[in-house]
């Protein structure tokens, strides 16, 4: 979600609250305001005229993490317009038990990039996460496109998931890694985030069933009882 400015506070996701939506407050009852820098300056922002820029220190009402907001106003903070807010965060997706640590770390780093609006970097890392999770499940040969197709043919992901893997993860990542520079928008990254997490769930949520399919197809070896 995009941070929102309301009644002098900011409504945003907090990375230290696992991406939960919370209120970042500009003051509390015992200390008053946490801190403000005011720059008196006639200027234009987003097509509107303002008389000053405000930098306000804020604190998450949940965990106490600090935040900083840049606000444009005309002398009344409550009427101001938010330009940016730090920290920006996305909701941290839940992953099943048993996911290899390297895949988890790659996925979380992609989330971290997205939380800082590094959309292109996040896109590349979500694609990389998909490659790693397929490799960990025995899909090691050929292009990423062919490995996605093989996983669908084996039945460990659905045809609908295959389509999303191609369109929302692989193609977006390829645009970033191999093609000319272009702007990547947040909605594209959020879709990639969502479907990488869904594919990880497909492969690890009912791991016993998936492993039996992978063993039958010769993708992985049966674990020794010894």
DRENPA-3360 file (N, C-alpha, C; in nm, 2 decimals, always signed):
BEGIN
1 = XXXXXXXX = +0.08/-0.12/+0.00/+0.00/+0.00/+0.00/+0.09/+0.12/+0.00 ~ +0.03/+0.23/-0.06/+0.10/+0.36/-0.06/+0.08/+0.43/+0.08 ~ +0.19/+0.48/+0.14/+0.17/+0.55/+0.27/+0.07/+0.67/+0.25 ~ -0.01/+0.69/+0.36/-0.12/+0.79/+0.36/-0.09/+0.88/+0.48 ~ -0.11/+1.01/+0.45/-0.10/+1.11/+0.55/-0.23/+1.15/+0.61 ~ -0.25/+1.15/+0.74/-0.38/+1.17/+0.80/-0.37/+1.23/+0.94 ~ -0.42/+1.35/+0.96/-0.42/+1.41/+1.09/-0.28/+1.42/+1.15 ~ -0.19/+1.45/+1.07/-0.05/+1.47/+1.11/+0.03/+1.34/+1.13;
9 = XXXXXXXX = -0.03/+1.23/+1.11/+0.03/+1.10/+1.12/+0.04/+1.03/+0.98 ~ +0.11/+0.92/+0.97/+0.12/+0.85/+0.85/+0.08/+0.71/+0.87 ~ -0.01/+0.66/+0.78/-0.06/+0.52/+0.78/+0.03/+0.45/+0.68 ~ +0.10/+0.35/+0.72/+0.19/+0.27/+0.63/+0.22/+0.14/+0.69 ~ +0.28/+0.05/+0.61/+0.33/-0.07/+0.66/+0.46/-0.05/+0.73 ~ +0.49/-0.14/+0.83/+0.61/-0.13/+0.91/+0.69/-0.25/+0.89 ~ +0.81/-0.24/+0.84/+0.90/-0.36/+0.82/+0.93/-0.44/+0.95 ~ +0.93/-0.37/+1.07/+0.96/-0.44/+1.19/+0.83/-0.50/+1.25;
17 = XXXXXXXX = +0.72/-0.47/+1.19/+0.59/-0.54/+1.23/+0.56/-0.64/+1.12 ~ +0.66/-0.69/+1.05/+0.64/-0.79/+0.94/+0.55/-0.74/+0.83 ~ +0.56/-0.60/+0.81/+0.48/-0.54/+0.70/+0.34/-0.51/+0.73 ~ +0.30/-0.52/+0.86/+0.16/-0.50/+0.89/+0.13/-0.35/+0.88 ~ +0.01/-0.31/+0.85/-0.03/-0.17/+0.84/-0.04/-0.12/+0.98 ~ +0.02/+0.00/+1.00/+0.02/+0.06/+1.13/+0.02/+0.21/+1.12 ~ +0.01/+0.28/+1.23/+0.01/+0.43/+1.23/+0.15/+0.47/+1.29 ~ +0.21/+0.55/+1.21/+0.34/+0.62/+1.25/+0.29/+0.75/+1.31;
25 = XXXXXXXX = +0.31/+0.77/+1.44/+0.27/+0.89/+1.51/+0.37/+1.00/+1.51 ~ +0.33/+1.12/+1.51/+0.43/+1.23/+1.51/+0.46/+1.28/+1.65 ~ +0.38/+1.23/+1.75/+0.40/+1.27/+1.89/+0.33/+1.17/+1.98 ~ +0.37/+1.18/+2.11/+0.30/+1.10/+2.21/+0.26/+1.19/+2.33 ~ +0.19/+1.14/+2.42/+0.13/+1.23/+2.53/+0.24/+1.28/+2.62 ~ +0.35/+1.20/+2.64/+0.45/+1.23/+2.74/+0.56/+1.32/+2.69 ~ +0.60/+1.30/+2.56/+0.71/+1.37/+2.50/+0.67/+1.48/+2.41 ~ +0.55/+1.49/+2.36/+0.51/+1.58/+2.26/+0.56/+1.54/+2.12;
33 = XXXXXXXX = +0.59/+1.63/+2.03/+0.64/+1.60/+1.90/+0.78/+1.54/+1.91 ~ +0.81/+1.44/+1.82/+0.94/+1.38/+1.82/+1.05/+1.47/+1.75 ~ +1.01/+1.55/+1.66/+1.10/+1.64/+1.60/+1.06/+1.68/+1.46 ~ +1.08/+1.81/+1.43/+1.03/+1.87/+1.30/+1.14/+1.96/+1.25 ~ +1.16/+1.96/+1.12/+1.25/+2.06/+1.05/+1.16/+2.12/+0.95 ~ +1.15/+2.26/+0.95/+1.06/+2.34/+0.86/+1.15/+2.42/+0.77 ~ +1.12/+2.41/+0.64/+1.19/+2.48/+0.54/+1.09/+2.58/+0.47 ~ +1.10/+2.71/+0.50/+1.00/+2.80/+0.45/+1.05/+2.83/+0.30;
41 = XXXXXXXX = +0.96/+2.79/+0.21/+1.00/+2.80/+0.07/+0.88/+2.79/-0.02 ~ +0.85/+2.90/-0.10/+0.75/+2.89/-0.20/+0.79/+2.80/-0.31 ~ +0.70/+2.70/-0.33/+0.74/+2.60/-0.43/+0.62/+2.53/-0.48 ~ +0.64/+2.45/-0.59/+0.53/+2.37/-0.65/+0.56/+2.22/-0.63 ~ +0.46/+2.14/-0.59/+0.47/+2.00/-0.58/+0.34/+1.94/-0.63 ~ +0.36/+1.85/-0.73/+0.25/+1.77/-0.78/+0.14/+1.87/-0.83 ~ +0.18/+1.98/-0.90/+0.09/+2.07/-0.96/+0.03/+2.17/-0.86 ~ +0.06/+2.17/-0.74/+0.01/+2.26/-0.64/+0.12/+2.35/-0.58;
49 = XXXXXXXX = +0.08/+2.47/-0.53/+0.17/+2.56/-0.47/+0.17/+2.55/-0.32 ~ +0.29/+2.55/-0.26/+0.30/+2.54/-0.12/+0.40/+2.64/-0.07 ~ +0.39/+2.67/+0.06/+0.48/+2.78/+0.12/+0.59/+2.72/+0.20 ~ +0.58/+2.59/+0.23/+0.69/+2.53/+0.31/+0.70/+2.38/+0.30 ~ +0.82/+2.32/+0.34/+0.84/+2.18/+0.34/+0.87/+2.14/+0.48 ~ +0.80/+2.03/+0.52/+0.82/+1.98/+0.66/+0.88/+1.84/+0.66 ~ +0.98/+1.82/+0.74/+1.04/+1.69/+0.76/+1.01/+1.65/+0.90 ~ +0.93/+1.55/+0.92/+0.88/+1.51/+1.05/+0.93/+1.37/+1.09;
57 = XXXXXXXX = +0.98/+1.37/+1.22/+1.02/+1.24/+1.27/+0.89/+1.17/+1.34 ~ +0.88/+1.04/+1.31/+0.76/+0.97/+1.36/+0.80/+0.84/+1.42 ~ +0.70/+0.78/+1.49/+0.73/+0.65/+1.55/+0.61/+0.55/+1.54 ~ +0.64/+0.43/+1.50/+0.54/+0.33/+1.49/+0.47/+0.30/+1.62 ~ +0.33/+0.31/+1.62/+0.26/+0.29/+1.74/+0.26/+0.15/+1.79 ~ +0.30/+0.06/+1.70/+0.31/-0.08/+1.74/+0.44/-0.12/+1.80 ~ +0.55/-0.10/+1.73/+0.68/-0.15/+1.77/+0.78/-0.04/+1.81 ~ +0.75/+0.08/+1.78/+0.83/+0.19/+1.82/+0.94/+0.23/+1.72;
65 = XXXXXXXX = +0.94/+0.17/+1.60/+1.04/+0.20/+1.50/+1.02/+0.34/+1.45 ~ +1.13/+0.41/+1.43/+1.13/+0.55/+1.38/+1.10/+0.56/+1.23 ~ +1.04/+0.67/+1.19/+1.01/+0.70/+1.05/+1.03/+0.85/+1.02 ~ +1.05/+0.88/+0.90/+1.06/+1.02/+0.85/+0.97/+1.05/+0.74 ~ +0.90/+1.16/+0.75/+0.80/+1.20/+0.64/+0.84/+1.33/+0.59 ~ +0.83/+1.35/+0.45/+0.85/+1.48/+0.39/+0.71/+1.52/+0.34 ~ +0.67/+1.64/+0.39/+0.53/+1.69/+0.38/+0.54/+1.83/+0.32 ~ +0.45/+1.86/+0.23/+0.43/+2.00/+0.17/+0.31/+2.06/+0.23;
73 = XXXXXXXX = +0.31/+2.18/+0.28/+0.19/+2.25/+0.33/+0.20/+2.40/+0.32 ~ +0.09/+2.46/+0.36/+0.08/+2.61/+0.36/+0.06/+2.67/+0.50 ~ +0.12/+2.60/+0.59/+0.12/+2.66/+0.73/+0.04/+2.57/+0.82 ~ -0.04/+2.48/+0.77/-0.12/+2.39/+0.85/-0.08/+2.24/+0.82 ~ -0.01/+2.18/+0.92/+0.04/+2.05/+0.90/-0.08/+1.95/+0.86 ~ -0.19/+1.97/+0.92/-0.31/+1.88/+0.90/-0.35/+1.88/+0.75 ~ -0.32/+1.99/+0.68/-0.36/+2.00/+0.54/-0.25/+1.97/+0.44 ~ -0.14/+1.91/+0.49/-0.03/+1.89/+0.41/-0.04/+1.77/+0.31;
81 = XXXXXXXX = +0.05/+1.77/+0.22/+0.06/+1.66/+0.12/+0.19/+1.58/+0.14 ~ +0.17/+1.45/+0.15/+0.29/+1.36/+0.18/+0.36/+1.34/+0.04 ~ +0.49/+1.36/+0.04/+0.57/+1.33/-0.08/+0.63/+1.19/-0.06 ~ +0.70/+1.17/+0.05/+0.75/+1.03/+0.07/+0.76/+1.00/+0.22 ~ +0.77/+0.87/+0.25/+0.78/+0.83/+0.39/+0.88/+0.72/+0.40 ~ +0.97/+0.72/+0.50/+1.07/+0.62/+0.52/+1.04/+0.57/+0.67 ~ +1.03/+0.44/+0.69/+1.06/+0.33/+0.60/+0.93/+0.29/+0.51 ~ +0.96/+0.25/+0.39/+0.85/+0.20/+0.31/+0.86/+0.05/+0.32;
89 = XXXXXXXX = +0.75/-0.02/+0.32/+0.75/-0.17/+0.34/+0.64/-0.23/+0.26 ~ +0.66/-0.36/+0.23/+0.55/-0.44/+0.18/+0.53/-0.55/+0.28 ~ +0.41/-0.61/+0.27/+0.38/-0.72/+0.37/+0.47/-0.84/+0.34 ~ +0.53/-0.89/+0.45/+0.61/-1.01/+0.44/+0.53/-1.13/+0.42 ~ +0.55/-1.20/+0.31/+0.47/-1.32/+0.28/+0.51/-1.44/+0.37 ~ +0.41/-1.52/+0.41/+0.43/-1.64/+0.49/+0.48/-1.75/+0.40 ~ +0.59/-1.82/+0.44/+0.64/-1.93/+0.37/+0.62/-2.06/+0.45 ~ +0.60/-2.17/+0.38/+0.58/-2.30/+0.45/+0.71/-2.35/+0.52;
97 = XXXXXXXX = +0.69/-2.44/+0.62/+0.80/-2.50/+0.68/+0.88/-2.59/+0.57 ~ +1.00/-2.60/+0.59/+1.08/-2.69/+0.51/+1.14/-2.63/+0.38 ~ +1.11/-2.50/+0.36/+1.17/-2.44/+0.24/+1.32/-2.42/+0.27 ~ +1.41/-2.45/+0.17/+1.55/-2.44/+0.19/+1.59/-2.30/+0.23 ~ +1.69/-2.28/+0.32/+1.73/-2.15/+0.37/+1.77/-2.05/+0.26 ~ +1.84/-2.10/+0.16/+1.89/-2.01/+0.05/+1.77/-1.95/-0.03 ~ +1.67/-2.03/-0.04/+1.55/-1.98/-0.11/+1.48/-1.88/-0.03 ~ +1.47/-1.90/+0.10/+1.41/-1.81/+0.19/+1.48/-1.67/+0.19;
105 = XXXXXXXX = +1.62/-1.68/+0.20/+1.70/-1.56/+0.20/+1.68/-1.48/+0.07 ~ +1.68/-1.55/-0.04/+1.66/-1.48/-0.17/+1.53/-1.41/-0.18 ~ +1.43/-1.48/-0.13/+1.29/-1.43/-0.13/+1.28/-1.30/-0.04 ~ +1.34/-1.31/+0.08/+1.33/-1.20/+0.17/+1.41/-1.08/+0.12 ~ +1.52/-1.11/+0.05/+1.60/-1.00/+0.00/+1.52/-0.93/-0.11 ~ +1.45/-1.00/-0.19/+1.36/-0.94/-0.29/+1.26/-0.86/-0.23 ~ +1.20/-0.91/-0.12/+1.10/-0.82/-0.04/+1.17/-0.70/+0.01 ~ +1.29/-0.71/+0.06/+1.36/-0.59/+0.11/+1.38/-0.49/+0.00;
113 = XXXXXXXX = +1.42/-0.53/-0.12/+1.43/-0.44/-0.23/+1.30/-0.37/-0.26 ~ +1.19/-0.45/-0.26/+1.06/-0.39/-0.29/+1.02/-0.29/-0.18 ~ +1.06/-0.32/-0.06/+1.02/-0.23/+0.05/+1.09/-0.09/+0.04 ~ +1.20/-0.09/-0.04/+1.27/+0.04/-0.06/+1.24/+0.10/-0.20 ~ +1.14/+0.04/-0.26/+1.09/+0.09/-0.40/+1.20/+0.06/-0.50 ~ +1.29/-0.04/-0.48/+1.38/-0.08/-0.58/+1.32/-0.18/-0.67 ~ +1.23/-0.14/-0.75/+1.13/-0.23/-0.82/+1.21/-0.32/-0.92 ~ +1.31/-0.27/-0.99/+1.38/-0.35/-1.09/+1.46/-0.46/-1.01;
121 = XXXXXXXX = +1.53/-0.42/-0.91/+1.61/-0.51/-0.83/+1.52/-0.62/-0.77 ~ +1.40/-0.59/-0.72/+1.31/-0.68/-0.67/+1.27/-0.78/-0.77 ~ +1.24/-0.73/-0.89/+1.19/-0.82/-1.00/+1.29/-0.92/-1.04 ~ +1.42/-0.88/-1.05/+1.53/-0.97/-1.08/+1.54/-1.08/-0.97 ~ +1.53/-1.04/-0.85/+1.55/-1.13/-0.74/+1.43/-1.23/-0.72 ~ +1.31/-1.18/-0.75/+1.20/-1.28/-0.75/+1.21/-1.38/-0.86 ~ +1.26/-1.34/-0.98/+1.29/-1.43/-1.09/+1.39/-1.53/-1.04 ~ +1.50/-1.48/-0.98/+1.60/-1.57/-0.93/+1.55/-1.67/-0.82;
129 = XXXXXXXX = +1.46/-1.62/-0.74/+1.40/-1.71/-0.64/+1.32/-1.83/-0.71 ~ +1.25/-1.79/-0.81/+1.18/-1.90/-0.89/+1.28/-2.00/-0.95 ~ +1.38/-1.95/-1.00/+1.49/-2.04/-1.06/+1.54/-2.13/-0.95 ~ +1.57/-2.08/-0.83/+1.63/-2.16/-0.73/+1.53/-2.26/-0.67 ~ +1.40/-2.22/-0.66/+1.31/-2.32/-0.61/+1.28/-2.43/-0.71 ~ +1.28/-2.40/-0.84/+1.27/-2.51/-0.93/+1.39/-2.60/-0.93 ~ +1.51/-2.54/-0.92/+1.63/-2.62/-0.92/+1.63/-2.71/-0.80 ~ +1.59/-2.66/-0.68/+1.59/-2.74/-0.56/+1.49/-2.86/-0.57;
137 = XXXXXXXX = +1.40/-2.85/-0.67/+1.30/-2.96/-0.68/+1.33/-3.05/-0.81 ~ +1.45/-3.04/-0.86/+1.50/-3.13/-0.96/+1.48/-3.07/-1.10 ~ +1.44/-2.95/-1.12/+1.42/-2.89/-1.25/+1.55/-2.81/-1.28 ~ +1.65/-2.88/-1.34/+1.78/-2.82/-1.35/+1.83/-2.79/-1.49 ~ +1.76/-2.86/-1.59/+1.81/-2.85/-1.73/+1.72/-2.76/-1.81 ~ +1.79/-2.69/-1.91/+1.71/-2.61/-2.00/+1.69/-2.47/-1.95 ~ +1.61/-2.39/-2.03/+1.58/-2.26/-1.99/+1.48/-2.25/-1.87 ~ +1.47/-2.14/-1.81/+1.37/-2.12/-1.71/+1.23/-2.15/-1.76;
145 = XXXXXXXX = +1.20/-2.10/-1.89/+1.07/-2.13/-1.95/+1.04/-2.28/-1.96 ~ +1.14/-2.35/-2.00/+1.11/-2.50/-2.01/+1.10/-2.57/-1.88 ~ +1.17/-2.52/-1.78/+1.16/-2.58/-1.65/+1.02/-2.55/-1.58 ~ +0.97/-2.43/-1.61/+0.83/-2.40/-1.56/+0.73/-2.49/-1.63 ~ +0.75/-2.51/-1.76/+0.66/-2.60/-1.83/+0.66/-2.74/-1.78 ~ +0.79/-2.79/-1.75/+0.80/-2.93/-1.70/+0.74/-2.94/-1.56 ~ +0.75/-2.84/-1.48/+0.68/-2.85/-1.35/+0.53/-2.86/-1.36 ~ +0.48/-2.79/-1.46/+0.33/-2.80/-1.48/+0.29/-2.93/-1.54;
153 = XXXXXXXX = +0.38/-2.98/-1.64/+0.35/-3.12/-1.70/+0.35/-3.22/-1.59 ~ +0.44/-3.21/-1.49/+0.45/-3.31/-1.39/+0.34/-3.30/-1.29 ~ +0.27/-3.19/-1.29/+0.16/-3.17/-1.20/+0.19/-3.11/-1.06 ~ +0.31/-3.06/-1.04/+0.34/-3.01/-0.91/+0.30/-2.86/-0.90 ~ +0.28/-2.79/-1.02/+0.21/-2.67/-1.02/+0.10/-2.68/-1.13 ~ +0.00/-2.59/-1.11/-0.12/-2.60/-1.20/-0.09/-2.52/-1.33 ~ -0.17/-2.54/-1.43/-0.16/-2.47/-1.56/-0.18/-2.32/-1.53 ~ -0.27/-2.28/-1.44/-0.29/-2.14/-1.41/-0.16/-2.08/-1.34;
161 = XXXXXXXX = -0.10/-2.16/-1.26/+0.02/-2.11/-1.19/+0.13/-2.10/-1.29 ~ +0.14/-2.20/-1.39/+0.24/-2.19/-1.50/+0.23/-2.06/-1.57 ~ +0.10/-2.02/-1.61/+0.08/-1.90/-1.68/+0.13/-1.78/-1.60 ~ +0.10/-1.77/-1.47/+0.15/-1.66/-1.39/+0.30/-1.66/-1.37 ~ +0.36/-1.78/-1.37/+0.51/-1.79/-1.35/+0.57/-1.73/-1.48 ~ +0.52/-1.76/-1.59/+0.57/-1.70/-1.72/+0.55/-1.55/-1.72 ~ +0.43/-1.51/-1.71/+0.39/-1.37/-1.73/+0.43/-1.27/-1.62 ~ +0.41/-1.32/-1.50/+0.43/-1.22/-1.39/+0.57/-1.23/-1.32;
169 = XXXXXXXX = +0.64/-1.34/-1.35/+0.77/-1.36/-1.28/+0.89/-1.37/-1.39 ~ +0.88/-1.46/-1.48/+0.99/-1.49/-1.57/+1.00/-1.37/-1.67 ~ +0.90/-1.33/-1.73/+0.90/-1.23/-1.84/+0.95/-1.09/-1.77 ~ +0.89/-1.06/-1.66/+0.93/-0.94/-1.59/+1.07/-0.94/-1.55 ~ +1.12/-1.05/-1.50/+1.26/-1.06/-1.46/+1.35/-1.05/-1.59 ~ +1.31/-1.11/-1.70/+1.39/-1.10/-1.82/+1.40/-0.96/-1.87 ~ +1.28/-0.89/-1.86/+1.29/-0.75/-1.90/+1.39/-0.67/-1.83 ~ +1.41/-0.70/-1.70/+1.51/-0.63/-1.62/+1.65/-0.68/-1.65;
177 = XXXXXXXX = +1.67/-0.81/-1.66/+1.80/-0.86/-1.67/+1.86/-0.86/-1.81 ~ +1.77/-0.86/-1.91/+1.82/-0.88/-2.05/+1.79/-0.77/-2.15 ~ +1.68/-0.70/-2.12/+1.63/-0.60/-2.22/+1.68/-0.46/-2.19 ~ +1.64/-0.37/-2.28/+1.67/-0.23/-2.25/+1.60/-0.18/-2.13 ~ +1.66/-0.07/-2.07/+1.61/-0.02/-1.94/+1.46/+0.02/-1.96 ~ +1.38/-0.01/-1.87/+1.24/+0.04/-1.86/+1.20/+0.05/-1.72 ~ +1.10/+0.14/-1.69/+1.05/+0.15/-1.56/+0.96/+0.03/-1.52 ~ +0.98/-0.02/-1.41/+0.90/-0.13/-1.35/+0.81/-0.07/-1.25;
185 = XXXXXXXX = +0.68/-0.09/-1.26/+0.59/-0.03/-1.16/+0.56/-0.12/-1.04 ~ +0.52/-0.07/-0.93/+0.49/-0.15/-0.81/+0.40/-0.26/-0.83 ~ +0.29/-0.24/-0.91/+0.19/-0.34/-0.93/+0.25/-0.47/-1.00 ~ +0.35/-0.45/-1.09/+0.41/-0.56/-1.15/+0.49/-0.64/-1.05 ~ +0.56/-0.57/-0.96/+0.64/-0.64/-0.86/+0.55/-0.71/-0.75 ~ +0.44/-0.65/-0.72/+0.35/-0.71/-0.62/+0.30/-0.84/-0.68 ~ +0.27/-0.84/-0.81/+0.22/-0.97/-0.87/+0.33/-1.07/-0.87 ~ +0.45/-1.03/-0.90/+0.56/-1.13/-0.90/+0.58/-1.18/-0.76;
193 = XXXXXXXX = +0.58/-1.10/-0.66/+0.59/-1.14/-0.52/+0.48/-1.24/-0.48 ~ +0.36/-1.21/-0.52/+0.25/-1.30/-0.49/+0.26/-1.44/-0.54 ~ +0.30/-1.44/-0.67/+0.30/-1.57/-0.74/+0.43/-1.65/-0.71 ~ +0.54/-1.59/-0.68/+0.65/-1.67/-0.63/+0.62/-1.73/-0.50 ~ +0.55/-1.66/-0.41/+0.51/-1.72/-0.28/+0.41/-1.83/-0.30 ~ +0.32/-1.82/-0.40/+0.22/-1.92/-0.43/+0.29/-2.05/-0.48 ~ +0.39/-2.03/-0.56/+0.46/-2.15/-0.62/+0.54/-2.22/-0.51 ~ +0.61/-2.14/-0.42/+0.68/-2.20/-0.31/+0.58/-2.28/-0.22;
201 = XXXXXXXX = +0.46/-2.23/-0.20/+0.36/-2.30/-0.13/+0.32/-2.43/-0.20 ~ +0.30/-2.42/-0.33/+0.26/-2.54/-0.41/+0.36/-2.65/-0.38 ~ +0.49/-2.62/-0.38/+0.60/-2.72/-0.37/+0.63/-2.76/-0.23 ~ +0.59/-2.68/-0.13/+0.64/-2.72/+0.01/+0.52/-2.73/+0.11 ~ +0.41/-2.69/+0.08/+0.30/-2.69/+0.18/+0.26/-2.83/+0.21 ~ +0.24/-2.91/+0.10/+0.21/-3.06/+0.12/+0.33/-3.13/+0.06 ~ +0.44/-3.12/+0.14/+0.57/-3.17/+0.08/+0.58/-3.32/+0.05 ~ +0.51/-3.39/+0.14/+0.52/-3.54/+0.12/+0.46/-3.58/-0.02;
209 = XXXXXXXX = +0.34/-3.52/-0.05/+0.28/-3.55/-0.18/+0.36/-3.51/-0.30 ~ +0.42/-3.38/-0.29/+0.50/-3.33/-0.39/+0.63/-3.42/-0.41 ~ +0.69/-3.45/-0.30/+0.81/-3.54/-0.31/+0.78/-3.67/-0.38 ~ +0.67/-3.73/-0.35/+0.63/-3.86/-0.42/+0.62/-3.84/-0.57 ~ +0.57/-3.73/-0.61/+0.56/-3.70/-0.76/+0.69/-3.68/-0.81 ~ +0.78/-3.60/-0.75/+0.91/-3.57/-0.80/+1.00/-3.70/-0.80 ~ +0.98/-3.79/-0.71/+1.06/-3.92/-0.71/+1.01/-4.00/-0.83 ~ +0.88/-4.01/-0.84/+0.82/-4.09/-0.95/+0.87/-4.04/-1.09;
217 = XXXXXXXX = +0.88/-3.91/-1.10/+0.92/-3.85/-1.23/+1.07/-3.85/-1.25 ~ +1.14/-3.89/-1.15/+1.29/-3.90/-1.16/+1.36/-3.76/-1.14 ~ +1.28/-3.67/-1.07/+1.34/-3.53/-1.05/+1.44/-3.53/-0.93 ~ +1.40/-3.61/-0.83/+1.48/-3.61/-0.71/+1.49/-3.76/-0.67 ~ +1.59/-3.79/-0.58/+1.61/-3.93/-0.54/+1.53/-3.95/-0.41 ~ +1.49/-4.07/-0.39/+1.42/-4.11/-0.26/+1.52/-4.10/-0.15 ~ +1.47/-4.04/-0.04/+1.56/-4.03/+0.08/+1.59/-4.17/+0.14 ~ +1.71/-4.19/+0.18/+1.75/-4.31/+0.24/+1.69/-4.32/+0.38;
225 = XX = +1.65/-4.45/+0.42/+1.60/-4.47/+0.55/+1.71/-4.48/+0.66 ~ +1.83/-4.49/+0.61/+1.94/-4.51/+0.70/+1.98/-4.38/+0.76;
% end
